[in-house]
Amino acid sequence: MKLVRIGPAGRERPAVLADDGSLRDLSGLVGDIDGTLLATGLDAVRDAVAGGGLPPLPRTGARQGPGARFGPPVAGIGKVVCVGLNYADHAAETGTELPSEPVLFLKATDTVVGPYDEVLVPRTSERTDYEVELAVVIGRTARYLATPDEAAGVIAGYAISNDVSERAFQLDRGGQWDKGKCCETFNPLGPWLVTADEVPDPQALRLRLWVNGELRQDGSTADMAFGVHHLVWYISQFLVLRPGDIVNTGTPAGVALGRPGGGYLRPGDTMRLEVDGLGAQQQTLGAA
């Protein structure tokens, strides 16, 4: 299934994208697409979809629902756990050795915005950057998983994530990476949450990102240093992953940080991201 949330920020309605491309309203069946639904309610949604009868949600364009936007496909996110330097080519372009264990950091949950929402370039920004990533959506509590094989049972689905970063804040201003990762609007997510049963191999997905029509990133999740299941298992050894949490799994080469001459983002620029089977998202940059 492809689950979406449609409407103004804070007032999104849960819906499912049907096979015919129509949006079907879930608001009469579920409160929202959140951790509770992901943990206990997906079978009921599947039954409702299979049975037909879900009312249509008016759609006026590729990005529009009933006069409104696509919101993040998950509500009430508890935390966003990110993995750094998880592709060998990205580590190389940044002049960093590939780590022997996953590099973890957190993004504030209020960085998460809809897939077509405006991304704000922070005040005093010098080097705002982009990162197309596969996002893992957790559907069961993961605490001290015994093996990576157990990770598949706690994953609800997948989405596209843009781990926007301000490199000067992240690398030049001291301390942790948080200052460059947690600026408002720095994690567009969606458009859909694609349930795990529709992604048979998360290590066989192509990821691409364009800036102003120029292809900047073109990679595959097959090139991850640490695969999805390993990451979820590994993270569970240090913190508890709960239904509705997000894991951003790293980005391939092509970020502005590693490009000769840079190519950092400025207000007015447009980013477009695609991941196989997970749709596409697009943002225009504005000034904070």
BAPADREN-374648 format. One record per residue: x, y, z of N, C-alpha, C, O in turn; residue in three letters. Coordinates in steps of 0.05 Angstrom, whole numbers, padded with zeros to 5 digits, always signed. Layout:
// BAPADREN-374648
XYZXYZXYZXYZALA;...
END
This chain:
// BAPADREN-374648
+00017-00024+00000+00000+00000+00000+00017+00025+00000+00040+00025+00009MET;+00006+00046-00011+00019+00072-00010+00001+00091+00006-00021+00099-00002LYS;+00010+00098+00030-00005+00114+00049+00004+00143+00047+00028+00148+00045LEU;-00015+00161+00047-00009+00190+00045-00025+00206+00065-00044+00196+00076VAL;-00017+00230+00069-00032+00249+00086-00035+00275+00070-00016+00287+00061ARG;-00060+00284+00068-00067+00306+00050-00080+00328+00066-00098+00323+00082ILE;-00071+00353+00060-00084+00376+00072-00065+00396+00084-00040+00391+00083GLY;-00075+00418+00095-00058+00438+00107-00041+00427+00130-00049+00407+00143PRO;-00019+00439+00136-00002+00430+00157-00017+00430+00184-00030+00449+00191ALA;-00016+00407+00197-00030+00404+00222-00058+00394+00220-00071+00387+00239GLY;-00068+00393+00195-00096+00385+00191-00098+00365+00167-00117+00364+00153ARG;-00077+00349+00164-00076+00329+00142-00097+00307+00147-00103+00299+00169GLU;-00107+00296+00125-00125+00273+00126-00111+00248+00116-00097+00250+00095ARG;-00114+00226+00129-00101+00201+00120-00115+00190+00096-00140+00191+00094PRO;-00099+00179+00077-00111+00169+00052-00092+00147+00042-00070+00143+00052ALA;-00102+00132+00023-00087+00111+00010-00088+00116-00020-00109+00124-00031VAL;-00065+00113-00034-00064+00116-00063-00072+00089-00075-00057+00069-00073LEU;-00094+00089-00089-00104+00064-00101-00089+00058-00127-00074+00074-00137ALA;-00092+00033-00136-00078+00024-00160-00085+00041-00185-00069+00043-00203ASP;-00109+00052-00185-00117+00068-00208-00108+00097-00206-00114+00114-00224ASP;-00092+00103-00186-00082+00130-00182-00099+00149-00166-00092+00172-00161GLY;-00123+00140-00159-00141+00156-00143-00133+00155-00113-00120+00136-00105SER;-00140+00176-00099-00136+00177-00070-00162+00169-00056-00183+00180-00062LEU;-00159+00150-00037-00182+00140-00022-00180+00149+00007-00160+00145+00020ARG;-00201+00161+00017-00202+00173+00044-00202+00152+00065-00219+00134+00065ASP;-00183+00154+00084-00182+00136+00107-00192+00148+00133-00192+00135+00154LEU;-00201+00173+00132-00207+00188+00157-00231+00176+00172-00234+00180+00196SER;-00248+00161+00158-00270+00148+00171-00262+00121+00184-00278+00109+00199GLY;-00238+00112+00178-00229+00086+00188-00207+00089+00209-00207+00074+00229LEU;-00189+00108+00205-00166+00112+00224-00164+00141+00231-00173+00159+00216VAL;-00152+00146+00254-00148+00174+00262-00126+00188+00246-00129+00211+00238GLY;-00104+00174+00241-00082+00185+00226-00063+00162+00219-00066+00140+00229ASP;-00043+00169+00203-00022+00149+00196+00001+00155+00216+00018+00172+00211ILE;+00000+00141+00238+00019+00146+00260+00029+00119+00271+00023+00098+00260ASP;+00044+00121+00293+00055+00096+00304+00034+00076+00312+00039+00052+00309GLY;+00012+00085+00323-00009+00066+00331-00020+00051+00307-00023+00027+00309THR;-00025+00065+00285-00035+00051+00261-00014+00032+00251-00020+00009+00244LEU;+00011+00041+00249+00032+00024+00238+00036-00001+00255+00043-00022+00244LEU;+00032+00001+00281+00036-00023+00298+00013-00042+00298+00017-00066+00301ALA;-00011-00032+00295-00035-00049+00300-00056-00047+00278-00074-00064+00278THR;-00055-00028+00260-00078-00024+00243-00074-00028+00213-00093-00023+00198GLY;-00051-00036+00204-00047-00038+00175-00064-00060+00162-00073-00057+00140LEU;-00068-00082+00176-00085-00103+00165-00113-00093+00160-00126-00101+00141ASP;-00124-00077+00179-00151-00067+00175-00153-00048+00151-00172-00048+00136ALA;-00132-00033+00146-00131-00016+00123-00130-00033+00097-00144-00027+00078VAL;-00113-00053+00098-00111-00071+00074-00139-00083+00068-00147-00085+00045ARG;-00152-00092+00089-00179-00105+00085-00198-00085+00073-00214-00091+00055ASP;-00197-00060+00082-00215-00039+00072-00209-00033+00043-00228-00029+00027ALA;-00184-00032+00036-00176-00027+00008-00185-00050-00009-00197-00045-00031VAL;-00180-00074+00000-00188-00098-00016-00218-00099-00020-00228-00108-00040ALA;-00233-00091+00001-00262-00093-00001-00275-00071-00017-00299-00073-00023GLY;-00260-00050-00024-00272-00028-00038-00290-00012-00020-00293-00018+00004GLY;-00301+00009-00030-00320+00025-00015-00308+00048+00000-00322+00065+00011GLY;-00281+00050+00000-00270+00074+00012-00276+00098-00005-00272+00097-00029LEU;-00285+00120+00007-00293+00143-00009-00270+00156-00023-00248+00157-00011PRO;-00274+00167-00047-00252+00180-00060-00245+00207-00047-00263+00220-00036PRO;-00221+00215-00050-00212+00241-00041-00207+00258-00066-00190+00249-00082LEU;-00220+00281-00070-00216+00296-00094-00186+00302-00099-00172+00308-00080PRO;-00178+00300-00124-00150+00305-00131-00149+00323-00155-00161+00318-00175ARG;-00135+00345-00151-00135+00366-00173-00108+00368-00187-00104+00385-00203THR;-00089+00350-00180-00063+00351-00193-00044+00331-00179-00052+00319-00159GLY;-00020+00328-00190-00002+00308-00180+00006+00313-00151+00012+00294-00137ALA;+00005+00338-00142+00013+00344-00115-00010+00353-00097-00006+00358-00074ARG;-00033+00355-00108-00055+00367-00093-00077+00347-00086-00083+00329-00102GLN;-00087+00350-00062-00110+00335-00054-00134+00353-00055-00138+00367-00075GLY;-00151+00353-00034-00174+00371-00034-00167+00400-00029-00171+00410-00007PRO;-00155+00412-00049-00147+00440-00047-00123+00444-00029-00119+00466-00019GLY;-00107+00423-00024-00086+00425-00004-00062+00408-00012-00061+00397-00035ALA;-00043+00407+00006-00017+00395+00000-00015+00366+00009-00032+00356+00023ARG;+00007+00353+00000+00015+00328+00012+00032+00334+00037+00051+00349+00035PHE;+00024+00324+00060+00040+00327+00084+00060+00304+00086+00060+00286+00069GLY;+00076+00304+00107+00093+00281+00112+00075+00256+00115+00054+00259+00127PRO;+00082+00233+00105+00064+00210+00105+00062+00197+00132+00046+00178+00136PRO;+00077+00206+00152+00076+00196+00179+00071+00219+00199+00085+00239+00197VAL;+00052+00216+00217+00046+00236+00237+00058+00227+00264+00062+00203+00269ALA;+00063+00247+00281+00071+00241+00308+00098+00226+00310+00101+00208+00327GLY;+00116+00233+00292+00143+00220+00292+00157+00224+00319+00159+00247+00328ILE;+00166+00203+00331+00180+00205+00357+00209+00214+00354+00218+00231+00370GLY;+00223+00204+00335+00250+00212+00330+00258+00205+00302+00247+00187+00289LYS;+00279+00220+00292+00290+00215+00266+00320+00208+00271+00336+00225+00278VAL;+00327+00182+00266+00354+00173+00270+00367+00172+00243+00357+00161+00224VAL;+00391+00185+00240+00404+00187+00215+00431+00172+00215+00444+00169+00236CYS;+00438+00163+00192+00464+00148+00188+00481+00165+00170+00473+00171+00147VAL;+00505+00171+00179+00524+00186+00163+00544+00169+00149+00551+00148+00159GLY;+00554+00178+00126+00577+00164+00112+00571+00135+00108+00588+00118+00112LEU;+00547+00129+00098+00540+00101+00094+00543+00091+00065+00536+00068+00059ASN;+00554+00108+00048+00561+00100+00021+00590+00106+00016+00600+00128+00023TYR;+00605+00086+00005+00634+00090+00002+00640+00113-00015+00659+00128-00010ALA;+00625+00118-00037+00631+00140-00055+00626+00167-00041+00640+00186-00047ASP;+00606+00168-00024+00601+00193-00009+00623+00198+00011+00632+00221+00014HIS;+00631+00178+00025+00654+00181+00044+00679+00191+00029+00693+00208+00039ALA;+00684+00179+00006+00708+00187-00009+00706+00216-00018+00726+00230-00017ALA;+00683+00225-00027+00681+00252-00038+00684+00273-00016+00690+00296-00021GLU;+00679+00265+00009+00682+00283+00032+00709+00281+00045+00715+00294+00064THR;+00726+00263+00034+00753+00259+00044+00754+00245+00071+00772+00249+00087GLY;+00734+00227+00075+00731+00213+00100+00733+00183+00096+00722+00173+00076THR;+00747+00169+00113+00748+00140+00111+00720+00128+00118+00705+00138+00134GLU;+00714+00106+00104+00689+00092+00110+00690+00081+00139+00709+00068+00146LEU;+00670+00087+00155+00671+00080+00183+00669+00049+00187+00657+00036+00170PRO;+00680+00039+00209+00679+00011+00215+00652+00004+00228+00644-00020+00227SER;+00638+00023+00239+00611+00020+00249+00594+00043+00239+00605+00064+00233GLU;+00568+00040+00238+00551+00062+00229+00554+00087+00246+00556+00086+00270PRO;+00555+00110+00232+00556+00136+00246+00527+00145+00249+00512+00147+00230VAL;+00519+00151+00274+00491+00158+00280+00489+00186+00290+00507+00196+00304LEU;+00468+00200+00282+00461+00226+00294+00431+00229+00292+00418+00213+00278PHE;+00420+00248+00306+00391+00253+00306+00384+00279+00292+00400+00298+00293LEU;+00361+00280+00280+00349+00305+00271+00325+00311+00288+00310+00292+00295LYS;+00320+00336+00293+00296+00344+00308+00271+00337+00291+00272+00339+00266ALA;+00250+00328+00304+00226+00320+00290+00213+00343+00275+00199+00338+00255THR;+00217+00367+00285+00204+00390+00271+00219+00398+00246+00211+00418+00234ASP;+00240+00384+00239+00252+00388+00212+00234+00375+00190+00237+00382+00167THR;+00217+00356+00198+00202+00341+00178+00179+00358+00167+00163+00368+00182VAL;+00179+00360+00141+00158+00374+00126+00148+00357+00103+00158+00335+00099VAL;+00128+00367+00089+00117+00352+00067+00136+00351+00043+00155+00366+00042GLY;+00131+00333+00024+00150+00328+00002+00151+00351-00018+00171+00353-00033PRO;+00132+00369-00018+00132+00392-00036+00132+00418-00022+00129+00439-00034TYR;+00136+00418+00005+00137+00442+00020+00163+00458+00014+00183+00447+00005ASP;+00162+00483+00020+00186+00500+00016+00207+00493+00036+00201+00488+00060GLU;+00232+00492+00028+00255+00488+00045+00268+00516+00049+00274+00530+00030VAL;+00274+00523+00074+00284+00549+00081+00314+00549+00084+00325+00533+00100LEU;+00328+00565+00069+00357+00569+00073+00361+00586+00098+00350+00608+00099VAL;+00376+00576+00118+00378+00590+00143+00391+00618+00140+00407+00622+00121PRO;+00385+00636+00157+00399+00661+00159+00428+00656+00164+00435+00638+00180ARG;+00446+00671+00152+00475+00668+00153+00485+00642+00141+00509+00636+00144THR;+00468+00628+00127+00477+00603+00114+00499+00609+00093+00498+00629+00079SER;+00519+00592+00093+00540+00593+00073+00540+00569+00054+00546+00572+00030GLU;+00533+00545+00064+00535+00521+00048+00512+00502+00054+00516+00481+00066ARG;+00488+00509+00045+00465+00491+00048+00466+00470+00027+00469+00476+00003THR;+00462+00445+00035+00467+00422+00018+00442+00404+00018+00424+00407+00034ASP;+00442+00385-00001+00420+00366-00005+00431+00337-00001+00455+00332-00005TYR;+00413+00319+00006+00420+00290+00008+00395+00273+00003+00378+00272+00020GLU;+00394+00259-00019+00372+00241-00024+00377+00215-00008+00400+00205-00009VAL;+00357+00205+00006+00361+00182+00023+00336+00164+00023+00314+00173+00018GLU;+00341+00139+00028+00319+00120+00034+00313+00122+00064+00330+00119+00081LEU;+00287+00128+00070+00278+00129+00097+00264+00104+00104+00247+00094+00090ALA;+00271+00092+00127+00258+00068+00138+00238+00078+00159+00245+00093+00177VAL;+00213+00068+00157+00192+00075+00176+00188+00051+00195+00181+00029+00185VAL;+00191+00055+00220+00189+00033+00240+00160+00027+00247+00144+00046+00250ILE;+00153+00002+00248+00126-00006+00254+00122-00024+00279+00099-00028+00287GLY;+00144-00033+00290+00143-00048+00315+00166-00039+00332+00187-00030+00322ARG;+00163-00041+00358+00185-00033+00376+00209-00051+00372+00207-00076+00371THR;+00232-00038+00369+00258-00053+00365+00276-00046+00389+00286-00023+00391ALA;+00281-00065+00405+00298-00062+00429+00317-00085+00430+00308-00108+00434ARG;+00343-00081+00427+00363-00102+00429+00356-00126+00411+00355-00149+00420TYR;+00351-00120+00385+00346-00142+00367+00370-00161+00367+00393-00152+00369LEU;+00365-00187+00366+00386-00206+00368+00403-00208+00343+00428-00211+00345ALA;+00391-00205+00320+00406-00207+00295+00394-00188+00274+00371-00180+00278THR;+00409-00181+00253+00397-00164+00232+00373-00177+00219+00355-00163+00209PRO;+00371-00204+00219+00348-00217+00206+00322-00209+00220+00301-00210+00207ASP;+00323-00202+00246+00299-00194+00260+00288-00167+00252+00265-00160+00257GLU;+00305-00151+00238+00297-00124+00232+00274-00123+00212+00257-00105+00214ALA;+00272-00142+00194+00250-00141+00175+00223-00141+00188+00204-00129+00178ALA;+00221-00154+00212+00195-00155+00225+00187-00130+00239+00164-00128+00249GLY;+00205-00110+00241+00197-00085+00255+00195-00062+00236+00189-00039+00244VAL;+00198-00067+00210+00197-00045+00190+00169-00044+00178+00159-00064+00167ILE;+00156-00021+00180+00129-00017+00168+00131-00011+00139+00114-00020+00123ALA;+00151+00005+00131+00153+00012+00103+00176+00032+00098+00194+00035+00114GLY;+00174+00045+00075+00196+00062+00066+00185+00087+00053+00162+00088+00044TYR;+00202+00108+00052+00195+00133+00040+00220+00147+00030+00242+00138+00036ALA;+00217+00168+00015+00239+00185+00007+00244+00206+00028+00225+00218+00039ILE;+00269+00211+00034+00277+00231+00053+00299+00249+00041+00316+00239+00027SER;+00297+00275+00046+00318+00294+00038+00331+00304+00063+00320+00321+00077ASN;+00355+00294+00069+00369+00303+00093+00385+00329+00086+00409+00328+00082ASP;+00370+00351+00086+00382+00376+00080+00402+00384+00102+00396+00379+00126VAL;+00424+00396+00095+00446+00401+00114+00458+00428+00109+00460+00436+00085SER;+00466+00443+00130+00481+00467+00126+00510+00460+00135+00516+00458+00159GLU;+00528+00458+00115+00555+00447+00120+00572+00465+00138+00587+00455+00154ARG;+00569+00491+00135+00585+00509+00152+00577+00506+00181+00593+00505+00199ALA;+00550+00505+00185+00541+00500+00213+00550+00473+00223+00557+00470+00246PHE;+00548+00453+00206+00554+00425+00214+00584+00421+00220+00591+00407+00239GLN;+00601+00432+00203+00629+00424+00203+00648+00446+00214+00670+00440+00224LEU;+00640+00471+00212+00659+00493+00218+00653+00507+00245+00669+00523+00254ASP;+00630+00501+00256+00621+00517+00280+00625+00503+00306+00615+00512+00327ARG;+00638+00480+00306+00644+00466+00331+00621+00449+00341+00598+00452+00333GLY;+00628+00430+00360+00608+00414+00372+00598+00391+00354+00612+00382+00336GLY;+00574+00382+00359+00562+00361+00343+00551+00371+00316+00553+00395+00310GLN;+00540+00353+00301+00529+00360+00274+00502+00374+00276+00492+00384+00256TRP;+00490+00374+00300+00462+00382+00303+00457+00409+00290+00436+00413+00278ASP;+00475+00428+00294+00470+00455+00284+00465+00456+00254+00450+00473+00244LYS;+00478+00438+00239+00475+00438+00210+00454+00419+00200+00448+00418+00176GLY;+00442+00403+00218+00422+00383+00210+00394+00389+00219+00375+00378+00208LYS;+00391+00407+00239+00365+00410+00252+00351+00436+00246+00332+00443+00260CYS;+00360+00450+00225+00346+00475+00218+00318+00468+00208+00313+00446+00197CYS;+00299+00487+00212+00271+00482+00204+00269+00475+00175+00283+00486+00158GLU;+00252+00456+00168+00245+00447+00141+00267+00429+00130+00267+00423+00106THR;+00287+00420+00146+00310+00406+00135+00306+00376+00132+00325+00361+00131PHE;+00281+00367+00131+00276+00338+00126+00249+00334+00111+00231+00322+00123ASN;+00247+00343+00086+00224+00335+00071+00221+00305+00069+00241+00291+00065PRO;+00196+00295+00073+00191+00266+00074+00167+00259+00057+00146+00273+00059LEU;+00169+00238+00041+00146+00229+00026+00152+00230-00004+00175+00232-00012GLY;+00131+00228-00021+00103+00233-00016+00087+00211-00002+00067+00216+00011PRO;+00097+00186-00005+00082+00164+00005+00098+00149+00027+00123+00151+00028TRP;+00084+00134+00043+00095+00113+00059+00088+00087+00044+00064+00080+00043LEU;+00107+00074+00032+00102+00049+00017+00107+00026+00036+00130+00023+00047VAL;+00087+00010+00041+00090-00012+00061+00111-00032+00051+00116-00036+00028THR;+00123-00045+00071+00146-00062+00066+00141-00085+00047+00159-00094+00032ALA;+00116-00094+00046+00109-00116+00028+00112-00108-00002+00113-00126-00019ASP;+00112-00082-00007+00115-00073-00035+00144-00066-00042+00149-00056-00064GLU;+00162-00070-00023+00191-00065-00028+00205-00090-00021+00216-00093+00001VAL;+00206-00110-00040+00217-00136-00033+00247-00135-00027+00256-00152-00012PRO;+00262-00116-00038+00290-00115-00033+00298-00085-00029+00303-00072-00049ASP;+00301-00076-00004+00308-00048+00000+00337-00042-00008+00345-00019-00009PRO;+00352-00063-00015+00380-00058-00024+00382-00059-00054+00404-00063-00065GLN;+00360-00054-00068+00360-00054-00098+00344-00031-00108+00329-00034-00127ALA;+00348-00007-00096+00333+00017-00104+00351+00038-00114+00372+00044-00102LEU;+00344+00050-00136+00360+00072-00148+00350+00098-00135+00326+00103-00133ARG;+00369+00116-00127+00363+00142-00116+00375+00163-00134+00398+00161-00143LEU;+00359+00184-00139+00369+00206-00156+00360+00233-00145+00338+00235-00133ARG;+00376+00253-00150+00369+00280-00141+00379+00300-00162+00401+00298-00172LEU;+00362+00319-00169+00368+00340-00188+00367+00367-00174+00350+00371-00156TRP;+00384+00386-00181+00382+00414-00173+00379+00431-00198+00397+00431-00215VAL;+00357+00445-00199+00351+00462-00222+00354+00446-00248+00363+00457-00268ASN;+00345+00421-00248+00345+00405-00272+00371+00390-00277+00372+00373-00295GLY;+00392+00396-00262+00418+00382-00265+00419+00358-00247+00416+00360-00223GLU;+00425+00335-00259+00427+00311-00242+00453+00313-00226+00475+00315-00236LEU;+00449+00312-00199+00472+00314-00181+00479+00288-00168+00502+00281-00164ARG;+00458+00272-00160+00463+00246-00147+00449+00224-00162+00426+00228-00171GLN;+00462+00202-00166+00451+00179-00180+00465+00154-00168+00486+00147-00177ASP;+00452+00141-00149+00464+00119-00135+00444+00097-00131+00421+00098-00140GLY;+00453+00076-00116+00436+00053-00110+00440+00045-00081+00462+00047-00071SER;+00418+00036-00069+00420+00027-00042+00437+00001-00040+00445-00007-00018THR;+00443-00011-00063+00461-00034-00063+00489-00027-00054+00504-00044-00046ALA;+00495-00001-00055+00522+00008-00049+00525+00017-00020+00546+00028-00012ASP;+00504+00013-00003+00506+00020+00025+00529+00004+00038+00531-00020+00033MET;+00544+00016+00055+00564+00002+00071+00551-00017+00091+00559-00039+00096ALA;+00529-00007+00103+00513-00022+00122+00484-00022+00112+00472-00001+00109PHE;+00474-00046+00107+00447-00048+00095+00425-00041+00115+00430-00038+00139GLY;+00401-00039+00105+00378-00031+00121+00374-00048+00145+00371-00038+00168VAL;+00374-00074+00142+00369-00092+00165+00392-00090+00185+00387-00090+00210HIS;+00416-00088+00176+00438-00084+00195+00435-00058+00210+00440-00058+00235HIS;+00427-00037+00197+00424-00011+00210+00403-00012+00232+00408-00003+00254LEU;+00380-00023+00226+00359-00024+00246+00367-00041+00270+00363-00034+00293VAL;+00380-00064+00264+00391-00081+00286+00411-00065+00303+00410-00065+00327TRP;+00430-00052+00289+00451-00038+00303+00440-00015+00320+00448-00013+00343TYR;+00422+00001+00309+00411+00023+00324+00396+00013+00349+00397+00026+00370ILE;+00383-00011+00347+00368-00021+00370+00386-00029+00393+00376-00034+00415SER;+00412-00031+00389+00430-00037+00411+00436-00013+00428+00446-00015+00450GLN;+00429+00011+00418+00436+00036+00432+00412+00052+00441+00413+00066+00461PHE;+00390+00050+00426+00365+00064+00433+00342+00048+00423+00344+00031+00406LEU;+00319+00054+00435+00295+00039+00427+00281+00052+00404+00275+00076+00404VAL;+00277+00037+00383+00262+00047+00360+00232+00039+00364+00226+00016+00371LEU;+00215+00059+00361+00186+00054+00366+00170+00059+00341+00179+00073+00322ARG;+00145+00049+00340+00129+00053+00316+00126+00082+00309+00119+00099+00327PRO;+00130+00089+00284+00129+00116+00275+00156+00130+00274+00158+00152+00263GLY;+00177+00119+00286+00204+00130+00283+00214+00127+00255+00205+00110+00240ASP;+00232+00145+00247+00244+00145+00220+00274+00140+00222+00287+00151+00240ILE;+00284+00124+00204+00313+00121+00202+00321+00130+00174+00314+00117+00154VAL;+00337+00151+00172+00349+00160+00147+00375+00145+00143+00392+00145+00160ASN;+00378+00131+00120+00399+00111+00117+00424+00120+00103+00441+00103+00096THR;+00427+00146+00098+00452+00155+00085+00447+00162+00056+00427+00156+00044GLY;+00467+00176+00044+00465+00186+00017+00488+00178+00000+00510+00176+00010THR;+00484+00174-00026+00506+00169-00044+00521+00194-00052+00514+00216-00043PRO;+00542+00191-00068+00558+00213-00076+00543+00233-00093+00521+00227-00104ALA;+00554+00257-00095+00542+00278-00111+00533+00302-00096+00522+00321-00108GLY;+00536+00302-00069+00528+00326-00054+00546+00349-00060+00568+00346-00070VAL;+00537+00373-00055+00552+00397-00061+00579+00398-00046+00599+00408-00057ALA;+00579+00387-00022+00604+00386-00006+00627+00372-00021+00650+00379-00018LEU;+00620+00352-00038+00641+00337-00052+00645+00345-00081+00661+00333-00094GLY;+00631+00366-00090+00633+00374-00118+00654+00395-00122+00655+00414-00106ARG;+00671+00393-00142+00689+00415-00148+00673+00440-00154+00655+00440-00171PRO;+00679+00462-00141+00664+00486-00145+00638+00488-00129+00624+00508-00130GLY;+00632+00467-00113+00609+00468-00095+00583+00463-00109+00577+00441-00118GLY;+00567+00484-00112+00540+00481-00122+00520+00480-00100+00499+00466-00101GLY;+00525+00496-00078+00507+00496-00055+00481+00510-00063+00479+00524-00083TYR;+00461+00506-00046+00434+00515-00051+00430+00544-00043+00442+00554-00024LEU;+00413+00558-00059+00406+00586-00054+00376+00589-00057+00363+00573-00071ARG;+00365+00610-00044+00336+00614-00049+00329+00616-00078+00344+00628-00094PRO;+00308+00603-00086+00299+00602-00114+00307+00576-00128+00295+00570-00148GLY;+00327+00562-00117+00334+00536-00128+00312+00516-00124+00296+00519-00106ASP;+00312+00495-00141+00292+00474-00139+00306+00447-00138+00324+00441-00153THR;+00298+00430-00119+00308+00403-00116+00286+00383-00124+00263+00387-00117MET;+00294+00362-00139+00275+00340-00145+00289+00314-00137+00312+00310-00144ARG;+00274+00297-00123+00285+00272-00113+00267+00249-00122+00243+00251-00123LEU;+00280+00226-00130+00265+00202-00137+00279+00178-00125+00304+00177-00125GLU;+00263+00159-00116+00273+00132-00108+00255+00112-00120+00230+00115-00119VAL;+00266+00091-00132+00250+00071-00145+00227+00061-00128+00231+00053-00105ASP;+00203+00062-00139+00180+00052-00126+00168+00069-00104+00146+00063-00093GLY;+00182+00091-00097+00173+00107-00074+00164+00135-00083+00157+00152-00067LEU;+00162+00139-00109+00152+00164-00120+00174+00185-00123+00197+00179-00126GLY;+00165+00210-00121+00183+00233-00125+00174+00256-00107+00151+00258-00100ALA;+00193+00272-00099+00187+00297-00084+00202+00320-00097+00222+00316-00111GLN;+00193+00344-00092+00206+00368-00103+00202+00392-00084+00180+00396-00074GLN;+00223+00406-00080+00222+00430-00063+00235+00454-00076+00255+00451-00091GLN;+00224+00477-00071+00237+00502-00079+00248+00515-00054+00235+00515-00032THR;+00272+00526-00056+00285+00539-00033+00275+00567-00029+00272+00583-00048LEU;+00270+00574-00004+00263+00602+00003+00282+00612+00025+00300+00597+00034GLY;+00280+00637+00032+00297+00649+00053+00283+00648+00080+00259+00654+00082ALA;+00298+00640+00100+00286+00639+00127+00281+00667+00138+00272+00671+00160ALA;
END
